Amino acid sequence: MSADRFSPEEFGAAFQRFMEWTSREAASERSPFASMLAEHFGDDPTMFPVTGESISSYDLPNLQLALDAYLERPGVEHRLVGFAGHLGYAEMSLSGLVHDIGFGLAVGPVRRAAVRLEQDRLVSCVTAGLFLIRVGERRLAVLLMQGQHGFDEPGLRLEVLAPKQDDGEAFLAEVRTLMRELNVYRGKVLALKAGDRMMGGGMSVEFPAVDSVDRDAIVLPEGVLDVVELHTVEFARHSEALRTAGRHLRRGLLLHGPPGTGKTLTVSYLISRLEGRTVIILTGEALGLVEAACALARDLQPAMVVLEDVDLVAQERTAMGLGATSLLFQLLNEMDGIGEDADVIFLMTTNRADLLEPALAARPGRVDQAVELPLPDEQARARLIDLFSSGLDVVLSDSDAIVAATEGGSPAFLRELVRKAALYAATAGEDRITDAHFAVALELLERGGSITRAMLGADAGGALRKLDPDGFDDSAYGEGGGFVSAE
């Protein structure tokens, strides 16, 4: 048909056929959810209000337990519907489903994720599903989606469709209350990990394995551990009496000293003693999650927030870049803002107390007690060598000489010394560890120079004394103490 012979009547007929074709194509793309929702409510829900709430990804197991608890209440009936087809997270919403903007969606399997908790416990969690809920005469439709809801909002989205907005708001409030009551993180040891927001990943929570540490494993100068326990364990034991007396419960403790002097071990010991207290550990890049850690601590108190190597965040402002300064201010604000009545311990460790921001290290109300963990003296070094030799057949003719030769050595240095002595004995085919094996091990550690000493926390200011027991034949170890076959 040429353009000059295209009459208005013919154009009208062609346009009508086009509209009929468009209607048929649209019908083929329609999803069943609009009619499903209308049937559920017994009314046209297109004008019903939708109430939504964003929930952090790490709260997925708490949300699942809360939904389970709500749906298991007497008188609550529900149907859970899944989706088949591509889920466009930016478009998926109850409003879209009600108005039949389904983009080819059909009813399909409910999508779930297995979330691993402590001791490999698994919780099966819905990540995409539509809950059609009936409570007596009340009707609710709840959409749960996990994914990218905008460039800056990775996480979960929970939406409620109800004839009255009050009903939707009441449902969300009940779910939030149940999430707090059933929180899987309460009383556990947690490690926060920062996700890549550019890739749609939010903060995650892990359950690190923390070895139980006995008090005898902590070797410190007399009275030092007593101060640490008073500020943490004893404080927690008498928290109710202190609260009744009007004393604030929030407190800050700083453990400082050279590397390898037992700060991390002391933290593990305190975790063992503070059973039932939620412990939130921040280290490395996770130090930037101070705000999230404090929010968890407030919700899950009694709690303890552990910030390892806090000097990475709380250095003097002049020594830091803009990002670190921002983290410092955030840390100080969160410590001030958490509230004096919150039963929260801030336990910080650092190898460089001299670099700490004075406002953090000395200002009352932020850090209430600083405790130095020094390099061990002669008596402590003897105790540490005995402690690290447990389970080994160690026979020393002059243990005092070994203790004296390790002056300036940290507990980490002494642990490595015993380990290397045991390795030398095994390499030589000998079951018993003697002075000779300690002498070779000490020489090897000293040969590493200042770098080895720094890594193991030994005093960098001097050289360790060399041992040379009489009658020691080092030929089995090769020239310079290197390993050779014992055969």
GIMOLIN-V23383 format. One record per residue. N is the residue number from 1. RES is the residue in one small letter. D_LAST is the distance of its C-alpha to the last C-alpha in Angstrom with 1 decimal. Layout:
N | RES | D_LAST
N | RES | D_LAST
//
This chain:
1 | m | 100.8
2 | s | 101.8
3 | a | 101.9
4 | d | 105.7
5 | r | 106.4
6 | f | 104.1
7 | s | 106.6
8 | p | 106.1
9 | e | 106.5
10 | e | 103.8
11 | f | 101.4
12 | g | 102.0
13 | a | 101.3
14 | a | 98.1
15 | f | 97.0
16 | q | 97.7
17 | r | 95.5
18 | f | 92.7
19 | m | 92.9
20 | e | 92.8
21 | w | 89.7
22 | t | 88.1
23 | s | 88.9
24 | r | 87.4
25 | e | 84.2
26 | a | 83.9
27 | a | 84.5
28 | s | 81.6
29 | e | 79.3
30 | r | 80.5
31 | s | 78.1
32 | p | 79.2
33 | f | 78.3
34 | a | 81.8
35 | s | 83.5
36 | m | 80.8
37 | l | 81.3
38 | a | 85.1
39 | e | 84.9
40 | h | 82.6
41 | f | 85.0
42 | g | 88.2
43 | d | 89.4
44 | d | 88.9
45 | p | 85.9
46 | t | 86.3
47 | m | 87.7
48 | f | 85.5
49 | p | 83.5
50 | v | 79.7
51 | t | 77.7
52 | g | 74.1
53 | e | 71.1
54 | s | 67.8
55 | i | 64.7
56 | s | 61.2
57 | s | 58.6
58 | y | 56.3
59 | d | 59.3
60 | l | 59.3
61 | p | 57.9
62 | n | 60.4
63 | l | 63.2
64 | q | 62.3
65 | l | 62.3
66 | a | 65.6
67 | l | 67.2
68 | d | 66.0
69 | a | 67.5
70 | y | 70.8
71 | l | 71.2
72 | e | 70.5
73 | r | 73.4
74 | p | 76.3
75 | g | 78.9
76 | v | 76.7
77 | e | 76.5
78 | h | 74.6
79 | r | 73.6
80 | l | 70.6
81 | v | 70.9
82 | g | 68.3
83 | f | 68.8
84 | a | 68.2
85 | g | 67.9
86 | h | 66.8
87 | l | 67.0
88 | g | 68.3
89 | y | 67.4
90 | a | 69.8
91 | e | 72.7
92 | m | 71.8
93 | s | 74.1
94 | l | 76.6
95 | s | 79.4
96 | g | 78.2
97 | l | 77.9
98 | v | 81.4
99 | h | 83.0
100 | d | 81.2
101 | i | 79.1
102 | g | 76.3
103 | f | 75.2
104 | g | 74.8
105 | l | 73.0
106 | a | 73.2
107 | v | 72.2
108 | g | 68.6
109 | p | 65.5
110 | v | 64.7
111 | r | 61.8
112 | r | 59.1
113 | a | 55.8
114 | a | 53.2
115 | v | 52.3
116 | r | 49.1
117 | l | 49.5
118 | e | 47.4
119 | q | 44.9
120 | d | 45.4
121 | r | 49.1
122 | l | 51.2
123 | v | 54.8
124 | s | 56.7
125 | c | 59.0
126 | v | 62.0
127 | t | 61.8
128 | a | 65.0
129 | g | 67.8
130 | l | 71.4
131 | f | 72.4
132 | l | 76.0
133 | i | 76.7
134 | r | 79.8
135 | v | 80.6
136 | g | 84.0
137 | e | 86.4
138 | r | 84.0
139 | r | 82.1
140 | l | 79.1
141 | a | 77.1
142 | v | 73.6
143 | l | 71.5
144 | l | 67.8
145 | m | 66.0
146 | q | 62.6
147 | g | 62.1
148 | q | 63.4
149 | h | 66.9
150 | g | 67.5
151 | f | 65.2
152 | d | 64.6
153 | e | 64.6
154 | p | 61.5
155 | g | 61.6
156 | l | 63.8
157 | r | 67.6
158 | l | 69.6
159 | e | 73.3
160 | v | 76.1
161 | l | 79.4
162 | a | 82.2
163 | p | 86.0
164 | k | 85.9
165 | q | 83.6
166 | d | 83.4
167 | d | 81.8
168 | g | 79.0
169 | e | 78.4
170 | a | 78.4
171 | f | 75.8
172 | l | 73.5
173 | a | 74.0
174 | e | 73.1
175 | v | 69.9
176 | r | 68.9
177 | t | 69.5
178 | l | 67.5
179 | m | 64.6
180 | r | 64.5
181 | e | 64.8
182 | l | 62.1
183 | n | 59.7
184 | v | 56.2
185 | y | 54.7
186 | r | 56.4
187 | g | 54.2
188 | k | 51.0
189 | v | 48.4
190 | l | 49.1
191 | a | 47.6
192 | l | 50.1
193 | k | 49.2
194 | a | 51.6
195 | g | 52.5
196 | d | 53.6
197 | r | 57.4
198 | m | 57.9
199 | m | 56.2
200 | g | 58.2
201 | g | 55.5
202 | g | 56.5
203 | m | 54.5
204 | s | 52.1
205 | v | 50.9
206 | e | 47.4
207 | f | 46.1
208 | p | 42.8
209 | a | 40.5
210 | v | 40.7
211 | d | 38.5
212 | s | 40.4
213 | v | 39.8
214 | d | 40.7
215 | r | 42.5
216 | d | 39.8
217 | a | 37.5
218 | i | 39.9
219 | v | 39.4
220 | l | 42.4
221 | p | 44.7
222 | e | 47.2
223 | g | 50.0
224 | v | 48.6
225 | l | 47.6
226 | d | 51.0
227 | v | 52.8
228 | v | 50.9
229 | e | 51.6
230 | l | 55.2
231 | h | 55.8
232 | t | 54.2
233 | v | 53.6
234 | e | 56.6
235 | f | 58.8
236 | a | 58.2
237 | r | 58.8
238 | h | 62.3
239 | s | 63.1
240 | e | 66.2
241 | a | 67.6
242 | l | 67.1
243 | r | 68.8
244 | t | 71.7
245 | a | 72.1
246 | g | 72.3
247 | r | 69.0
248 | h | 67.1
249 | l | 63.8
250 | r | 62.2
251 | r | 59.7
252 | g | 57.1
253 | l | 54.0
254 | l | 51.9
255 | l | 48.3
256 | h | 47.3
257 | g | 44.5
258 | p | 41.5
259 | p | 39.0
260 | g | 36.5
261 | t | 38.7
262 | g | 39.2
263 | k | 42.2
264 | t | 40.9
265 | l | 39.5
266 | t | 42.9
267 | v | 44.6
268 | s | 42.5
269 | y | 43.4
270 | l | 47.1
271 | i | 46.9
272 | s | 45.6
273 | r | 48.5
274 | l | 51.2
275 | e | 51.2
276 | g | 53.8
277 | r | 54.2
278 | t | 53.8
279 | v | 51.1
280 | i | 51.3
281 | i | 48.4
282 | l | 49.0
283 | t | 46.3
284 | g | 46.0
285 | e | 48.6
286 | a | 49.9
287 | l | 51.4
288 | g | 54.3
289 | l | 55.2
290 | v | 56.6
291 | e | 60.0
292 | a | 58.6
293 | a | 56.4
294 | c | 59.4
295 | a | 61.5
296 | l | 59.0
297 | a | 58.7
298 | r | 62.5
299 | d | 62.7
300 | l | 59.8
301 | q | 60.3
302 | p | 59.1
303 | a | 56.4
304 | m | 53.9
305 | v | 53.2
306 | v | 49.9
307 | l | 49.8
308 | e | 46.3
309 | d | 46.3
310 | v | 50.0
311 | d | 50.3
312 | l | 49.7
313 | v | 53.2
314 | a | 55.0
315 | q | 54.5
316 | e | 57.5
317 | r | 59.9
318 | t | 59.8
319 | a | 56.0
320 | m | 56.2
321 | g | 57.4
322 | l | 60.3
323 | g | 58.1
324 | a | 56.3
325 | t | 59.7
326 | s | 61.0
327 | l | 58.1
328 | l | 58.7
329 | f | 62.4
330 | q | 61.6
331 | l | 59.2
332 | l | 61.9
333 | n | 64.6
334 | e | 62.7
335 | m | 61.9
336 | d | 65.5
337 | g | 66.9
338 | i | 64.9
339 | g | 67.4
340 | e | 67.1
341 | d | 67.6
342 | a | 64.6
343 | d | 61.8
344 | v | 59.1
345 | i | 56.4
346 | f | 55.2
347 | l | 51.7
348 | m | 50.5
349 | t | 47.3
350 | t | 46.8
351 | n | 44.6
352 | r | 47.6
353 | a | 50.5
354 | d | 52.2
355 | l | 52.7
356 | l | 54.3
357 | e | 57.9
358 | p | 60.0
359 | a | 62.1
360 | l | 59.1
361 | a | 57.5
362 | a | 60.6
363 | r | 63.5
364 | p | 64.5
365 | g | 64.3
366 | r | 61.3
367 | v | 58.5
368 | d | 59.7
369 | q | 56.6
370 | a | 53.8
371 | v | 50.8
372 | e | 48.2
373 | l | 44.5
374 | p | 43.3
375 | l | 39.9
376 | p | 38.8
377 | d | 39.9
378 | e | 37.8
379 | q | 38.7
380 | a | 37.9
381 | r | 34.5
382 | a | 33.6
383 | r | 34.8
384 | l | 33.0
385 | i | 29.6
386 | d | 30.3
387 | l | 31.4
388 | f | 28.4
389 | s | 26.1
390 | s | 27.8
391 | g | 25.6
392 | l | 22.5
393 | d | 21.6
394 | v | 22.5
395 | v | 23.2
396 | l | 24.7
397 | s | 26.3
398 | d | 28.4
399 | s | 29.0
400 | d | 32.2
401 | a | 30.4
402 | i | 28.4
403 | v | 31.7
404 | a | 33.5
405 | a | 30.9
406 | t | 31.4
407 | e | 35.1
408 | g | 36.5
409 | g | 33.7
410 | s | 34.9
411 | p | 33.8
412 | a | 32.0
413 | f | 30.2
414 | l | 29.2
415 | r | 28.0
416 | e | 25.7
417 | l | 24.5
418 | v | 23.5
419 | r | 21.9
420 | k | 19.7
421 | a | 18.8
422 | a | 17.7
423 | l | 15.7
424 | y | 13.9
425 | a | 13.2
426 | a | 12.0
427 | t | 9.6
428 | a | 8.2
429 | g | 8.1
430 | e | 11.5
431 | d | 14.7
432 | r | 17.1
433 | i | 18.2
434 | t | 19.5
435 | d | 21.6
436 | a | 18.7
437 | h | 17.5
438 | f | 21.2
439 | a | 21.5
440 | v | 19.0
441 | a | 20.4
442 | l | 23.9
443 | e | 23.3
444 | l | 22.1
445 | l | 25.2
446 | e | 27.4
447 | r | 26.2
448 | g | 27.6
449 | g | 31.0
450 | s | 34.2
451 | i | 33.4
452 | t | 30.4
453 | r | 32.5
454 | a | 35.4
455 | m | 33.5
456 | l | 32.3
457 | g | 35.7
458 | a | 34.8
459 | d | 37.7
460 | a | 37.9
461 | g | 40.0
462 | g | 37.5
463 | a | 33.9
464 | l | 31.6
465 | r | 31.0
466 | k | 27.7
467 | l | 25.7
468 | d | 24.1
469 | p | 23.3
470 | d | 23.5
471 | g | 20.4
472 | f | 18.1
473 | d | 15.1
474 | d | 14.3
475 | s | 12.1
476 | a | 9.0
477 | y | 11.5
478 | g | 12.7
479 | e | 16.3
480 | g | 18.7
481 | g | 16.3
482 | g | 15.0
483 | f | 12.0
484 | v | 8.8
485 | s | 5.5
486 | a | 3.8
487 | e | 0.0
//
